[in-house]
């Protein structure tokens, strides 16, 4: 239960009008210090215990969130020692909803993320049972129990005696296991298995890894808890004993704190070893009188600052009478064009009419003008007359939209047979798939039936005496059948270390695989150990970043094989600096230095190491 705050705080209850708000919504885009909807509170003097709004998060509906932080290593226990955000308004019966991702921690640690209503002044006793009223409805998510949701309804709590009345239910959405307060034991913390499982279950539910929408419906006779998973709203608990339903108006609150005892097994819980961060996207309240008569309209612009939406008629609180029609017109800013609507409404019509038959949340998507990237595919045949290449999909001018997959099938003419691919493709299989992430020139090589094509591999060492190159498979004369894969391993002599490959191959990897689709001359370059001379190595990676999809939406440069990363720089093709990435996390999600999404296209990266500069290219597709 949320421990009692100071007397001064509760005095505000009597200074505020208890008139219940009809509707409330906040998506935390303004600073907490100037947001009149909320107040911040904590008894912890650690400055890293904090609440910060308008924090960037690409998973948020509008790209901005509220973050509550409990720092790693902080051992203070209890809600009063964590960050607390409470509404300046009081609320009573209605529906409370929020979209959030709970703070995570290790299984031996304890952190709790809370969304709840709360009132207790230590004196009011409207139900006349001799205990101070405690109007509190909790949804609590424990970092050590990432599959479980804890729900508690409090009606009474006496801070002096510790006596209370409350009911609790815990649901594991992966296993379906339930624990709840047994009837008649509302003044204890005892929980029992009711003898049945919760359905449905969700094998991948993890409140520390994903955003979900949580909420409850509060009336004078019942409280219904729910969670929304994808498009399905799942009722978690429908509690209807009016004796244990809170009756007092209460503030809406979020908090994050360290529990030193695990609730599920009573064992000690350690403080979080790293920062625990509770992320809240938005919160909404609808009074019980307006749940069915009015609906809310949330409009999001993507990307930010790309345009605006003109709304007719305008509503000061984004609420519209059920069944009314709202006209939305998307207006792009300079340099952008309107793309499409998504969310509750989809399509490319502009303007559109939206019928308010339910709550609506929709996004106006804009795009930069002329952002489509094309690459050219050149297909050749050697020798002429040896065969042909079938291309699917075909292109009259050989140009393809970046990211297109093209299938090439080599078909030999009479008297010939397919040998291998060369150029920007390799291998001896006659059908290959090519992803158009750059301009490409590919040759299908044929040979007369019954003949064999050979290519020569020449391997050099620089400087002489710096090391040797092991070749597998070996060849006495350096000749290999076309399409053979040869592995080269550079082995440095005493006092030297391997630097890079040059010639037909430019790379720092060791060993490397070489496909014999032409004659090749490759040099293994060594340097004296401890040499401080910088080395510049040009790589030609085929890195594709698709920031708007679930896959390939982040590049982790720490996985590039670099052991001493200093920083990473991203440039546009014309040399303009896009962003500088400095540790300890070396990831890029396709954002510039201002947090704005970069347009589709090719970008250059530079990885700065202690004695080496590695460069390469990235294709961004949106």
C-alpha positions in Angstrom: 0.0 0.0 0.0 1.1 3.5 -0.6 2.5 4.9 2.6 1.2 8.2 4.1 2.6 11.5 3.0 3.2 14.6 5.1 0.4 16.5 6.8 1.0 19.5 4.6 0.3 17.4 1.5 -3.1 16.2 2.9 -4.0 19.8 3.8 -4.2 20.4 0.1 -7.2 18.1 0.0 -9.2 20.7 1.9 -7.9 23.6 0.0 -8.8 22.1 -3.4 -12.3 22.0 -4.8 -13.5 18.4 -4.8 -15.6 19.0 -8.0 -15.0 16.0 -10.1 -13.4 16.5 -13.5 -15.5 15.2 -16.4 -12.5 14.4 -18.6 -8.8 14.4 -18.2 -5.9 13.6 -20.6 -2.2 14.1 -20.6 0.5 12.8 -22.9 3.4 14.5 -21.0 4.8 16.7 -23.8 5.4 19.7 -21.5 7.9 19.9 -18.6 6.6 18.6 -15.2 7.8 21.9 -13.7 5.3 23.9 -15.7 2.6 21.2 -16.2 -0.4 22.4 -14.0 -1.9 18.9 -14.1 0.7 17.4 -11.8 2.9 17.8 -8.8 6.1 15.9 -8.0 7.1 14.6 -4.6 9.8 12.4 -2.9 11.5 12.1 0.5 14.7 10.9 -1.2 17.5 13.5 -1.5 19.3 11.6 -4.2 19.1 13.9 -7.3 19.0 10.9 -9.6 15.6 10.0 -8.1 13.5 12.0 -10.6 10.6 12.5 -13.0 11.2 13.8 -16.5 8.6 14.5 -19.1 8.8 15.0 -22.9 11.5 12.3 -23.1 12.0 10.8 -26.6 10.8 7.3 -27.2 10.1 6.0 -30.7 7.7 3.4 -29.2 5.4 6.1 -27.8 2.2 7.1 -29.6 3.5 10.6 -30.2 7.2 9.9 -29.6 7.3 11.5 -26.2 6.9 10.0 -22.7 7.1 10.6 -18.9 10.1 8.8 -17.3 10.3 8.0 -13.5 13.8 7.0 -12.6 15.1 5.1 -9.5 18.9 5.0 -9.8 21.0 1.8 -9.7 22.6 1.2 -6.3 20.0 3.3 -4.4 19.0 1.1 -1.4 16.2 3.3 0.1 13.1 1.3 0.7 9.4 2.2 0.2 7.2 4.5 -2.0 8.2 7.7 -0.2 11.8 7.1 -1.3 11.0 6.9 -5.0 9.7 9.4 -7.5 6.0 10.2 -7.1 3.8 12.1 -9.5 0.3 13.0 -8.3 -2.5 14.9 -10.1 -3.6 18.3 -8.8 -7.2 17.3 -9.5 -9.3 14.7 -7.6 -11.3 12.0 -9.4 -14.0 9.6 -8.5 -16.2 7.2 -10.4 -15.2 6.6 -14.0 -12.7 4.9 -16.3 -9.0 5.3 -15.8 -6.6 4.3 -18.5 -2.9 4.6 -19.2 -0.3 3.2 -21.7 3.0 2.4 -20.1 6.1 0.1 -19.8 7.2 -0.9 -16.3 10.7 -0.6 -15.0 12.8 -3.8 -15.2 15.3 -5.4 -12.9 17.0 -8.7 -12.2 15.1 -11.6 -10.6 16.9 -11.1 -7.3 16.1 -7.3 -7.2 13.0 -5.4 -6.3 11.4 -2.4 -8.1 7.7 -1.7 -8.3 6.0 0.5 -10.9 2.6 1.8 -9.8 -0.5 3.4 -11.4 -3.2 4.1 -8.9 -5.7 6.5 -7.2 -5.0 7.6 -3.7 -6.5 9.6 -0.8 -5.9 9.2 3.0 -5.8 12.3 5.3 -5.6 10.2 8.5 -9.0 11.4 9.8 -11.9 11.0 7.4 -14.0 7.9 8.2 -17.1 8.1 6.0 -17.9 4.4 6.3 -17.8 4.6 10.1 -15.8 1.5 10.8 -13.3 3.2 13.1 -10.4 3.2 10.6 -9.3 6.2 8.5 -10.6 6.0 4.9 -8.0 5.0 2.4 -9.4 5.5 -1.1 -6.9 3.6 -3.2 -7.1 1.5 -6.4 -3.7 0.0 -7.4 -2.2 -1.5 -10.5 1.4 -2.5 -9.6 4.0 -4.2 -11.8 7.0 -5.8 -10.2 10.2 -5.8 -12.2 11.1 -9.3 -10.9 7.7 -10.7 -12.0 7.5 -9.5 -15.6 4.5 -11.8 -16.5 2.3 -10.8 -13.5 -0.1 -7.9 -12.7 -0.9 -7.1 -9.1 -4.3 -5.3 -8.4 -5.3 -4.1 -4.9 -8.4 -2.2 -3.7 -8.0 -0.4 -0.3 -10.8 1.2 1.7 -9.1 1.7 5.1 -5.7 2.2 6.6 -4.6 3.5 10.0 -0.9 4.5 9.9 -0.7 4.5 13.7 -2.0 1.0 14.4 -1.2 -0.6 11.0 -4.8 -1.9 10.8 -6.3 -1.9 7.3 -8.9 -3.4 5.0 -8.1 -4.3 1.4 -8.5 -7.0 -1.3 -5.8 -8.2 -3.7 -5.6 -10.2 -6.9 -2.4 -11.3 -8.8 -2.7 -12.7 -12.3 0.1 -14.4 -14.2 -0.8 -13.8 -17.9 1.7 -16.4 -19.1 0.7 -19.4 -16.9 -2.8 -18.3 -15.9 -2.0 -18.7 -12.2 -4.1 -16.6 -9.8 -3.6 -15.5 -6.1 -6.2 -13.5 -4.3 -7.4 -12.4 -0.9 -9.7 -15.1 0.7 -13.1 -13.9 1.9 -13.1 -12.8 5.5 -9.4 -12.1 5.5 -9.5 -8.5 4.1 -7.5 -7.3 7.2 -4.5 -9.6 6.3 -1.9 -9.9 3.5 -2.9 -13.6 3.0 -3.4 -14.8 -0.6 -4.7 -18.1 -1.8 -5.1 -20.0 -5.1 -8.8 -19.9 -5.9 -8.7 -23.3 -7.6 -8.9 -22.2 -11.2 -6.8 -20.7 -13.9 -7.1 -17.3 -15.6 -7.9 -17.4 -19.3 -6.9 -16.4 -21.9 -3.1 -16.5 -21.4 -0.4 -14.8 -23.5 3.0 -16.6 -23.8 4.9 -13.5 -24.7 3.4 -11.1 -22.2 6.2 -9.1 -20.5 5.3 -5.7 -18.9 9.0 -4.8 -18.6 9.7 -5.2 -22.4 6.6 -3.9 -24.0 4.1 -1.1 -23.8 0.5 -2.1 -22.8 -2.6 -0.2 -22.0 -3.8 -0.8 -18.4 -6.9 0.6 -16.6 -9.9 0.1 -14.3 -13.5 1.1 -14.3 -14.6 2.4 -10.8 -18.3 2.8 -9.8 -20.1 2.7 -6.4 -20.7 -1.0 -6.7 -17.8 -2.5 -8.6 -14.3 -2.1 -9.9 -13.2 -3.8 -13.2 -9.5 -4.0 -14.0 -8.3 -4.6 -17.6 -5.3 -4.7 -19.8 -5.2 -4.2 -23.6 -3.0 -6.6 -25.5 -2.7 -5.7 -29.2 -6.4 -5.1 -30.1 -8.0 -7.2 -27.4 -9.1 -5.7 -24.0 -8.8 -8.4 -21.4 -10.8 -8.1 -18.1 -8.5 -9.1 -15.3 -10.8 -8.8 -12.3 -14.4 -7.7 -11.7 -14.7 -7.0 -8.0 -18.3 -6.2 -6.9 -18.5 -6.3 -3.0 -19.7 -2.8 -2.3 -18.3 -2.9 1.3 -14.8 -2.9 -0.1 -15.3 -0.3 -2.8 -13.6 3.1 -2.1 -16.1 6.1 -1.9 -13.7 9.1 -1.5 -12.5 11.3 -4.4 -8.8 10.6 -4.9 -5.7 11.9 -6.8 -4.3 10.0 -9.7 -0.7 8.9 -9.2 2.3 7.2 -10.7 5.3 6.0 -8.7 8.4 3.9 -8.8 10.1 2.4 -5.7 12.4 -0.3 -4.3 10.8 -3.1 -2.3 13.3 -5.1 -0.2 11.0 -8.1 0.1 9.8 -10.1 -2.8 6.0 -10.2 -2.7 5.7 -13.6 -4.4 8.0 -15.6 -2.0 8.9 -13.4 1.0 12.6 -13.5 0.2 14.9 -10.5 0.4 15.1 -8.4 -2.7 18.3 -6.4 -3.5 18.3 -2.8 -4.8 18.4 -2.4 -8.6 22.0 -2.7 -9.8 21.2 -0.4 -12.7 18.8 2.5 -13.3 15.2 1.4 -13.1 13.1 3.5 -15.5 9.3 3.6 -15.5 7.9 4.8 -18.9 4.4 6.4 -19.2 3.1 7.3 -22.7 -0.3 8.9 -21.7 -3.1 8.8 -19.2 -6.8 9.4 -19.5 -9.9 9.7 -17.2 -13.6 9.7 -18.2 -16.2 10.4 -15.6 -18.9 7.7 -15.2 -21.6 10.1 -16.5 -19.7 10.7 -19.8 -18.3 7.2 -20.6 -20.9 6.5 -23.2 -22.1 10.0 -24.2 -18.7 11.4 -25.3 -15.7 10.1 -27.1 -12.1 11.4 -27.2 -10.1 12.2 -30.3 -6.3 12.0 -30.2 -4.4 13.3 -33.2 -0.7 12.6 -33.7 1.7 14.1 -36.2 4.5 11.8 -37.6 7.2 12.7 -37.9 7.2 15.7 -35.5 7.2 19.1 -37.1 6.3 17.7 -40.5 2.8 19.3 -40.7 -0.4 19.9 -38.8 -4.0 18.8 -38.8 -6.9 21.2 -39.1 -9.9 20.1 -37.0 -13.5 21.2 -37.6 -15.2 21.6 -35.3 -12.6 22.4 -32.6 -13.0 21.0 -29.1 -11.1 22.5 -26.2 -10.7 19.1 -24.5 -10.6 16.8 -27.5 -14.1 15.4 -26.5 -17.0 15.1 -29.0 -20.6 14.0 -28.6 -21.2 10.4 -29.5 -22.1 10.1 -33.2 -20.9 13.5 -34.2 -18.7 14.0 -37.3 -15.3 15.7 -37.2 -13.5 16.8 -40.4 -9.7 16.5 -40.4 -7.5 18.1 -43.0 -3.7 17.3 -43.0 -1.6 20.2 -43.9 2.1 19.5 -44.6 4.9 21.9 -43.7 7.4 23.1 -46.3 9.5 20.3 -47.7 6.9 17.6 -46.8 3.9 16.0 -48.4 1.0 14.2 -46.8 1.3 10.4 -47.0 -1.5 8.6 -45.2 -3.7 8.2 -42.1 -3.1 5.4 -39.6 -4.5 4.2 -36.3 -8.3 4.4 -35.9 -8.6 5.6 -39.5 -6.5 4.4 -42.5 -6.2 5.6 -46.1 -4.8 8.5 -48.2 -8.0 10.6 -48.5 -7.5 14.2 -47.4 -9.5 15.7 -45.9 -11.5 12.9 -44.1 -14.7 12.7 -42.1 -14.4 10.9 -38.8 -17.6 9.7 -37.0 -17.1 9.7 -33.3 -18.8 6.4 -32.5 -15.9 5.4 -30.2 -12.6 6.8 -28.8 -10.3 7.6 -31.7 -6.5 7.8 -31.9 -5.1 8.5 -35.4 -1.8 9.6 -36.9 -1.3 12.0 -39.8 1.8 10.6 -41.6 3.9 13.0 -43.7 7.0 12.3 -45.8 9.8 14.3 -47.2 9.3 15.4 -50.8 11.1 13.3 -53.5 12.6 10.8 -51.0 12.4 7.6 -53.1 15.8 6.1 -53.6 16.6 4.0 -56.8 19.5 1.7 -57.7 20.5 0.3 -61.1 21.1 -3.3 -61.8 23.3 -4.2 -64.8 23.2 -7.9 -65.9 25.9 -9.3 -68.2 26.6 -12.7 -69.9 30.0 -14.2 -70.5 30.8 -15.4 -73.1 28.2 -13.8 -75.5 25.9 -16.5 -76.8 26.6 -18.8 -73.8 23.2 -18.2 -72.3 20.8 -15.6 -70.9 19.6 -14.3 -67.5 15.9 -14.1 -66.6 15.2 -11.1 -64.2 12.2 -11.0 -61.9 10.7 -8.5 -61.5 11.9 -7.0 -64.7 12.7 -3.3 -65.2 12.8 -1.5 -68.6 15.7 0.7 -67.5 17.3 -1.5 -64.9 16.3 0.8 -62.0 14.7 -0.5 -58.8 13.4 1.1 -55.6 15.9 0.7 -52.8 15.3 -2.6 -50.9 13.7 -4.4 -53.8 14.6 -8.1 -54.0 15.4 -9.2 -57.6 15.6 -12.9 -58.6 18.2 -13.8 -61.3 18.1 -17.1 -63.1 20.9 -18.1 -65.4 19.7 -20.3 -68.4 22.4 -21.9 -70.6 22.1 -22.1 -74.4 22.6 -25.4 -76.2 26.2 -26.7 -75.9 26.9 -24.6 -72.8 26.4 -25.0 -69.0 26.2 -22.4 -66.2 29.5 -21.9 -64.4 29.3 -19.2 -61.8 28.3 -15.6 -60.9 30.8 -12.7 -60.7 30.8 -9.0 -60.0 28.5 -8.0 -57.2 27.3 -11.7 -56.8 29.1 -15.0 -56.3 28.4 -18.7 -56.2 27.6 -21.5 -58.6 23.9 -21.9 -58.0 22.1 -20.7 -61.1 19.3 -18.8 -59.3 20.1 -16.1 -56.8 18.2 -13.3 -55.0 19.7 -9.9 -55.0 18.7 -7.1 -52.6 19.0 -3.7 -54.3 20.8 -1.7 -51.6 23.3 -0.2 -54.0 24.1 -0.1 -57.8 25.1 -3.6 -58.9 26.7 -5.1 -61.9 26.5 -8.9 -62.1 27.8 -11.3 -64.7 26.5 -14.8 -65.4 29.4 -16.9 -66.6 28.8 -19.9 -68.8 31.2 -22.6 -70.2 31.2 -25.1 -73.0 29.8 -28.4 -71.8 32.6 -30.7 -70.6 35.1 -27.9 -70.0 36.3 -26.4 -66.8 37.1 -22.7 -66.0 40.0 -21.9 -63.8 41.0 -18.7 -62.0 44.3 -17.8 -60.4 44.8 -16.6 -56.8 47.9 -14.7 -56.0 48.6 -14.1 -52.3 51.2 -11.6 -51.1 52.6 -10.5 -47.7 53.5 -6.9 -46.8 56.1 -6.3 -45.4 58.2 -9.4 -46.1 58.8 -11.2 -42.9 55.7 -9.7 -41.3 53.8 -13.0 -41.4 52.4 -15.7 -43.6 49.0 -16.6 -45.1 47.5 -20.0 -44.7 45.4 -21.0 -47.8 42.6 -23.6 -47.6 42.2 -25.5 -49.8 45.7 -25.1 -51.1 46.7 -25.2 -54.7 50.2 -25.9 -56.0 49.9 -23.5 -58.9 47.3 -21.1 -57.4 44.6 -22.2 -59.9 41.1 -22.9 -58.7 37.9 -24.1 -60.4 35.5 -21.2 -61.0 33.2 -20.7 -58.0 35.5 -22.3 -55.4 35.5 -20.8 -51.9 39.0 -20.3 -50.6 39.7 -19.4 -46.9 42.7 -17.1 -46.2 44.1 -16.8 -42.7 46.8 -14.2 -41.9 49.3 -15.4 -39.2 51.6 -12.7 -37.9 55.3 -13.4 -37.1 56.8 -12.5 -33.7 56.8 -8.7 -33.2 54.0 -8.1 -35.8 50.2 -8.0 -35.8 47.8 -8.4 -38.7 46.4 -5.0 -40.0 44.2 -5.5 -43.1 43.7 -7.1 -46.5 44.2 -5.1 -49.7 44.1 -5.7 -53.5 41.1 -7.7 -54.7 39.7 -7.6 -51.1 39.6 -4.7 -48.7 38.7 -5.9 -45.2 40.0 -6.2 -41.6 38.4 -9.5 -40.9 40.7 -12.5 -40.3 40.2 -15.1 -41.7 38.3 -14.2 -44.9 36.5 -16.3 -47.5 37.3 -15.6 -51.2 35.1 -16.7 -54.1 37.1 -17.5 -57.2 34.9 -15.8 -59.8 37.9 -14.0 -61.4 41.6 -13.9 -61.2 42.5 -12.3 -57.8 45.6 -10.8 -56.2 45.3 -10.3 -52.4 47.9 -8.8 -50.0 48.0 -9.5 -46.2 49.3 -6.3 -44.5 51.0 -6.6 -41.2 52.3 -3.8 -38.8 54.9 -3.8 -36.0 53.2 -4.4 -32.6 52.6 -1.2 -30.7 52.7 1.0 -33.8 50.7 4.2 -33.3 50.2 4.9 -37.0 46.6 5.2 -37.8 45.1 2.8 -40.3 42.1 3.6 -42.5 40.1 0.6 -43.7 37.3 1.0 -46.2 34.6 -1.6 -45.8 31.7 -2.2 -48.2 29.1 -3.7 -45.8 25.5 -4.2 -47.0 23.8 -2.7 -43.9 20.1 -2.0 -44.3 18.2 0.0 -41.6 14.4 0.0 -41.6 13.6 2.2 -38.5 9.8 2.0 -39.0 9.6 -1.8 -39.0 10.0 -4.4 -36.3 13.1 -5.9 -37.9 16.4 -4.2 -38.7 15.2 -1.1 -36.8 18.5 -0.5 -35.0 22.2 -0.8 -35.8 24.5 -1.8 -32.9 28.0 -0.7 -33.9 29.5 -2.6 -30.9 28.7 -5.8 -32.8 31.1 -4.8 -35.6 34.0 -6.5 -34.1 35.5 -3.3 -32.7 37.0 -3.8 -29.2 37.8 -0.2 -28.3 35.1 2.0 -29.7 35.5 5.7 -29.0 32.6 7.1 -31.0 30.7 6.7 -34.2 29.9 9.5 -36.7 27.1 9.4 -39.3 27.3 11.6 -42.4 25.1 12.2 -45.4 26.4 11.5 -48.9 27.2 15.2 -49.4 29.4 15.2 -46.3 27.0 16.8 -43.8 27.3 15.5 -40.2 24.1 13.9 -39.2 24.8 12.7 -35.6 27.7 11.7 -33.3 27.2 8.6 -31.2 29.2 8.3 -28.0 29.2 5.5 -25.5 28.5 3.5 -23.6 25.8 2.5 -26.1 26.7 2.7 -29.8 23.4 2.3 -31.5 21.7 4.2 -34.3 17.9 4.1 -35.0 17.9 6.5 -38.0 17.7 9.8 -36.0 19.7 12.9 -36.4 21.3 15.0 -33.6 17.9 16.7 -32.9 16.1 13.4 -32.6 14.3 13.8 -35.9 14.0 10.8 -38.3 16.4 11.0 -41.3 14.9 10.4 -44.7 15.5 7.3 -46.8 18.8 7.2 -48.5 22.5 6.2 -48.2 24.5 7.4 -45.2 28.2 7.0 -44.3 29.4 5.9 -40.9 32.8 6.2 -39.3 33.8 4.0 -36.4 36.6 5.6 -34.4 38.9 3.2 -32.5 42.1 3.7 -30.6 44.3 3.2 -33.7 41.9 2.7 -36.5 39.1 4.4 -38.5 36.5 2.1 -40.0 34.1 3.5 -42.6 31.1 2.1 -44.4 27.7 2.8 -45.8 24.1 2.3 -44.4 20.9 2.2 -46.5 17.9 3.7 -44.6 14.5 2.6 -45.9 11.2 4.0 -44.6 
